[in-house]
Amino acid sequence: MEKGNLNTKHAEVVLDLQDRLSRGVYKTGQQLPSEPLLAHEYGVAYMTIRRAITTLVEQGQLYRVRGRGTYVAEPPSPDQAPSIGLLLLRNWHSIDPFYFPPLVSGFVAYAHEQGHQVHLADRSEPLLEILQFHELHVRAVACVMLEHDDLKDADGLLDRGVMVVAINNYGGLRRVTSVSPNNRKGCYDATKALIELGHRDFMFLAGPRLNLDAIERRRGYEAALRESGVHIRSSFVVETGFLEEAGYEQAQAVLQRDVLPTAIVSVSDLPAIGMMKGLQEAGIRIPRDISIVGFGDFRLSAYMNPALTTVRLCLEEIGRRAAEALIAQYRGGRSETVTIDCPLVWRESVGPPPQGLGF
C-alpha cells in the first residue's frame, strides 16, 4: 500500500474511533478491544491501528495502562481550562531558592499565555501525585529529572497514557522529548577559558554523585582538561552539595593541603561562594592567588566581592520551552528535544595563575 493510502487509512480509523467515543459506543473508563482485534475489525494493518490509538492518546481521548490495555479517558468539563502538570522534587521550594523558582515561573507564564492551567506536584508521594493528575484530567506533564531514579515517575505517567516532557535529559527507553541546559559544554567552556589563561592546577567541586546536572558538568570539565593535556587529579575532584556551606567546608579542607590549586571550577554558584568566603577568611586573595568559576549565574553572584565569574543557567527559558513542548504535544503536534546554551559570564573572580602557587 502506498504511503498516501496508509495516511488515509490511519485518518479514517481515527475519525471512526472518535465517532464511537462521541456516541458513547465506548464509555468513559471502558477498556477498548485489543489492537489486533481492532485491526481485524477495520481490515487494516496492526501498525495503522497502533498509530490511530497513539493519536487519540496524545489528544487525551484515550489512555494506556501498561500491561493492561487502552481505556477511554474522562473528558474535562466544558468550562474547565485545559490543564497541564509540572512534577517537581520533594520540598523543591526549600531545596534551592535559586534553581526552581525561575524554572517554575517560566513554565507557568508560558502555559497561562496559551490558556492552560498548571497543576504543580512534588515527589513527596509520587504515586498519589500521579493519581491526582489523573483525577484532575491532566493529560500532559513536564517532569524535572535530576537523578536516574526520577525516570520511574516519568515512566509511571507514560504507562497511564499521560504525555511527558522531561526537563533535563530523560535517559530512559521511551521516546520522550526533553528540554535541558547544555551542562557539559557550559562547564567545558569555563574550564577551557581558565586553561587559556595559563592555569594547569585545578580543583573541581563536583556536586552530588548521582545528580544528572553534576554528572554532565563534570564530564565537560574533564573533557577540557584531557583535550589540553592537563592531568586530572582525582584527589582534587570533591563531591559537594549545592549550597554555600558545602563549599565553605571544602575550603577548610583545601587549606590543609600541602599545595593549593590555582583555579577552582564549581558545579554551582553557591558552593563557589562558600569556597570564596572560606579562602578569603584565611587570607587567600581571589583572583590573585586562586581563580574561581561557578555555574548558574544566580543573582547574588554579581554582588560578591569579587563578582563571581560563572556559567549562565537560563532557567526561565528552560521552563518556558518545556511548557511550549508539552503544549505542542497536548494539541496533537510533535515537539523536538531542545538543548539550551549555557554561556560563560566573565567577572572579577578569574585572572591568570600566580607564580609560586600550584602543584
C-alpha positions in Angstrom: 0.0 0.0 0.0 1.3 3.4 -0.9 2.3 5.9 1.8 -0.6 8.3 0.9 -3.1 5.4 1.3 -1.6 4.5 4.7 -2.1 8.0 5.9 -5.7 7.9 4.6 -6.4 4.6 6.4 -5.0 6.0 9.6 -7.1 9.1 9.4 -10.2 7.1 8.6 -9.7 4.9 11.7 -9.1 7.9 13.9 -12.3 9.6 12.7 -14.3 6.4 13.2 -13.0 5.9 16.7 -13.7 9.5 17.6 -17.2 9.0 16.3 -17.7 5.9 18.5 -16.4 7.8 21.5 -18.7 10.7 20.9 -21.7 8.4 20.5 -20.9 6.5 23.7 -20.1 3.2 22.0 -17.0 3.2 24.2 -17.9 4.8 27.5 -15.6 6.7 30.0 -13.3 4.2 31.8 -14.2 1.3 29.4 -11.4 -0.8 28.0 -11.1 -0.8 24.2 -10.8 -4.1 22.3 -7.2 -5.1 21.8 -5.3 -3.6 18.9 -5.1 -6.9 17.0 -8.9 -7.3 17.3 -9.4 -3.7 16.1 -7.1 -4.2 13.2 -9.1 -7.3 12.2 -12.4 -5.4 12.5 -11.2 -2.5 10.4 -9.4 -4.6 7.9 -6.1 -2.7 8.3 -2.6 -3.4 9.4 -1.8 -3.6 13.1 0.5 -0.6 12.8 -2.3 1.5 11.4 -4.4 0.8 14.4 -1.4 1.4 16.7 -0.8 4.8 15.1 -4.5 5.7 15.4 -4.7 4.7 19.1 -1.5 6.7 19.7 -3.0 9.8 18.1 -6.1 9.6 20.4 -3.9 9.0 23.4 -1.9 12.1 22.5 -5.1 14.1 22.2 -6.2 12.9 25.7 -9.2 11.0 24.5 -7.7 7.6 25.4 -5.1 6.5 27.9 -2.9 3.4 28.1 -2.2 1.3 31.2 0.9 -0.7 30.7 0.3 -4.4 30.7 -3.5 -3.9 30.8 -4.7 -2.1 27.7 -6.2 1.1 26.4 -9.1 2.9 28.1 -11.4 5.8 27.4 -10.4 9.0 29.2 -12.9 11.1 31.1 -13.4 14.4 29.1 -12.8 17.6 31.0 -15.8 19.7 31.8 -16.6 22.4 29.1 -15.9 25.3 31.5 -12.6 23.9 32.6 -9.4 25.3 31.0 -7.1 22.6 29.7 -4.6 21.6 32.4 -1.0 20.6 32.2 1.2 19.5 35.1 4.7 20.1 36.4 6.2 17.4 38.6 9.0 18.7 40.8 11.2 17.3 43.5 10.2 16.8 47.1 10.4 20.0 49.1 11.5 21.8 45.9 10.7 25.3 47.3 13.3 24.9 50.1 16.0 22.8 48.4 17.4 25.6 46.3 16.0 29.1 46.3 17.7 30.0 43.0 17.1 26.9 40.8 13.4 26.1 41.0 11.6 29.4 41.2 12.6 30.8 37.8 12.1 27.5 36.1 8.5 27.3 37.6 7.9 30.9 36.7 8.8 30.4 33.1 6.8 27.3 32.8 3.6 28.8 34.4 3.9 32.1 32.5 4.0 30.4 29.1 1.2 28.0 30.0 -1.0 30.8 31.1 -0.3 32.8 27.9 -1.5 29.8 26.0 -4.7 29.5 28.0 -3.7 26.5 30.1 -4.0 25.9 33.8 -0.9 24.5 35.6 -1.0 21.9 38.5 2.2 21.7 40.4 3.1 18.5 42.3 6.2 17.2 44.0 7.6 13.8 44.7 6.6 13.6 48.4 4.1 10.9 47.4 4.8 10.1 43.8 2.0 7.6 43.2 -0.6 9.8 44.9 0.6 12.8 42.8 0.3 10.8 39.6 -3.2 9.7 40.5 -4.1 13.3 41.4 -3.0 14.3 37.9 -5.4 11.7 36.5 -8.3 12.9 38.7 -7.7 16.5 37.5 -7.7 15.4 33.9 -4.1 16.4 33.5 -3.1 14.6 30.3 0.4 16.2 29.8 3.1 16.6 32.5 6.7 18.0 32.5 8.9 16.1 34.9 12.0 17.6 36.4 14.7 14.9 36.1 17.7 15.4 38.4 18.6 11.8 39.2 18.2 8.5 37.4 15.5 7.4 39.9 13.3 10.2 38.6 12.8 8.0 35.4 10.3 5.9 37.4 7.9 8.8 37.8 8.1 9.7 34.1 7.5 6.0 33.1 4.6 5.8 35.5 2.9 8.7 33.8 3.6 7.3 30.4 2.1 3.9 31.5 -1.1 5.7 32.3 -1.3 7.4 28.9 -0.1 10.8 30.1 2.1 12.8 27.7 5.5 13.6 29.2 8.3 16.1 28.5 11.5 15.8 30.6 13.2 18.8 32.0 16.8 17.6 31.7 17.7 14.6 29.6 15.2 11.7 30.0 17.8 8.9 29.6 15.2 6.1 29.6 14.0 3.6 27.0 10.9 5.5 25.8 10.7 8.2 23.2 10.4 11.3 25.4 11.1 14.9 24.4 13.5 16.7 26.7 14.4 20.3 27.4 17.8 20.7 29.1 20.7 23.0 29.6 23.9 22.2 27.8 25.7 21.5 31.1 28.6 19.7 29.6 29.6 22.5 27.1 29.0 25.2 29.7 31.5 23.6 32.1 33.8 22.8 29.2 33.9 26.4 28.1 34.6 27.7 31.6 37.4 25.3 32.1 38.9 26.0 28.7 38.9 29.7 29.4 41.0 29.1 32.6 43.4 26.9 30.7 43.8 29.6 28.0 44.8 32.0 30.9 47.6 29.6 31.8 46.0 27.6 34.6 47.2 24.0 34.9 46.5 23.2 38.6 42.7 22.6 39.0 40.2 21.6 41.7 36.6 20.7 40.9 33.7 21.0 43.3 31.7 18.1 41.7 28.3 18.2 43.4 26.3 15.2 44.4 27.5 12.0 42.8 24.1 10.9 41.4 22.8 14.3 40.2 22.4 14.4 36.4 23.4 18.1 36.1 26.5 17.5 38.2 27.5 14.4 36.1 27.3 16.4 32.9 29.2 19.3 34.2 32.0 17.1 35.5 32.2 15.5 32.0 32.6 18.9 30.5 35.3 19.9 33.0 37.3 16.6 32.4 36.9 16.8 28.6 38.5 20.3 28.6 41.5 19.1 30.7 42.1 16.0 28.7 41.9 17.9 25.4 44.5 20.3 26.7 46.8 17.6 28.1 46.2 18.7 31.7 46.4 16.0 34.3 43.1 15.3 36.1 44.0 14.7 39.8 41.2 12.6 41.3 42.0 13.8 44.8 41.1 17.4 43.6 37.7 16.3 42.4 35.5 16.5 45.5 31.8 15.8 46.0 29.8 18.6 47.5 26.2 19.7 48.0 24.7 22.5 46.1 24.6 25.1 48.9 27.1 27.6 50.3 28.1 25.6 53.4 29.4 22.7 51.2 31.9 25.0 49.5 32.8 26.6 52.8 33.6 23.2 54.4 35.7 22.3 51.4 37.7 25.5 51.8 38.8 24.4 55.2 39.9 21.0 53.7 41.8 22.7 50.8 43.7 24.9 53.3 45.0 21.8 55.0 46.7 20.5 51.8 50.4 21.0 51.2 49.7 22.6 47.8 46.9 24.7 46.5 45.2 24.8 43.1 45.4 27.9 41.1 41.8 27.5 39.7 38.6 26.1 41.1 35.7 25.2 39.0 32.4 24.6 40.9 29.3 22.7 39.9 27.2 25.6 41.1 27.5 29.2 42.2 26.5 28.5 45.8 29.4 26.2 46.8 31.7 28.5 44.8 30.6 31.4 47.0 31.1 29.3 50.2 34.6 28.4 48.9 35.4 32.1 48.3 34.4 33.1 51.8 36.4 30.3 53.4 39.5 31.1 51.4 39.3 34.8 51.9 39.0 34.3 55.7 42.3 32.5 55.5 44.0 35.4 53.6 43.8 33.8 50.1 43.2 36.6 47.5 40.8 36.0 44.7 41.7 36.0 41.8 45.3 36.9 42.6 46.1 33.7 44.4 43.2 31.4 43.2 40.6 31.9 40.4 37.1 30.6 41.0 34.3 29.9 38.5 30.7 28.9 39.4 27.7 27.6 37.5 24.2 29.1 37.4 24.6 32.9 37.3 22.3 33.2 40.3 21.5 36.9 41.1 23.8 37.2 44.1 26.9 36.1 42.1 27.2 39.6 40.6 27.2 41.2 44.0 30.1 39.2 45.5 33.5 40.8 46.2 35.0 40.0 43.8 32.0 39.3 41.5 31.8 35.7 40.5 32.7 34.5 37.0 30.1 31.9 36.2 28.2 29.9 33.6 24.6 31.2 33.0 21.8 28.7 33.5 18.8 30.0 31.7 16.2 28.5 33.9 13.3 30.7 33.0 13.8 29.9 29.3 14.1 26.2 30.1 10.7 26.4 31.9 9.1 28.2 29.0 10.5 25.9 26.4 9.3 22.9 28.4 5.8 24.3 28.6 5.9 25.0 24.9 7.0 21.5 24.0 4.3 20.0 26.3 1.5 22.1 24.9 2.5 21.3 21.4 2.1 17.6 22.2 -1.1 18.2 24.0 -2.5 19.8 20.9 -1.6 16.8 18.8 1.6 18.1 17.3 5.2 16.9 17.7 7.9 18.6 19.7 11.7 18.2 19.3 14.3 17.8 22.1 15.8 21.1 22.9 19.3 21.9 24.4 19.7 25.4 25.9 23.1 27.1 25.6 24.9 28.0 28.9 27.2 31.0 28.1 30.2 32.0 30.2 29.7 35.2 32.2 33.1 36.8 32.8 33.5 38.8 36.0 36.3 39.6 38.5 36.9 36.2 40.3 39.2 35.0 37.5 42.7 36.0 36.5 46.0 34.5 35.3 47.7 32.0 37.6 50.1 33.3 40.2 53.7 32.5 40.5 54.8 30.2 43.3 51.4 28.5 43.9 50.2 25.2 42.4 51.1 21.6 42.4 
